[in-house]
Amino acid sequence: MIVALTADPGLLPAEREWVRTFWDALAPHRLGASGYVNGWAEFDEDRVRAVYGLKYDRLARIKTIYDPTNVFRANANILPA
């Protein structure tokens, strides 16, 4: 996980862009999709799917059983199947 920190809130967009660019540059050197979803502040469905990989569809089926109305969605959300 890579985190951008700054004491000046006005610099946050530039820091965020730097972190995302750096993360993308590391992509060829990672062992598959990786990430620590609990540390994310923003959640993109494609990125969540990539992190869970082949397990995503199974987790979506489980979520359909235990959380069909998607109550627990304020996180790296797995949508019910």
Secondary structure, 3 states (H helix, E strand, C coil): CCCCCCCCHHHHHHHHHHHHHHHHHHHHHCCCCCCCHHHCCCCCHHHHHHHHCCHHHHHHHHHHHHCCCCCCCCCCCCCCC
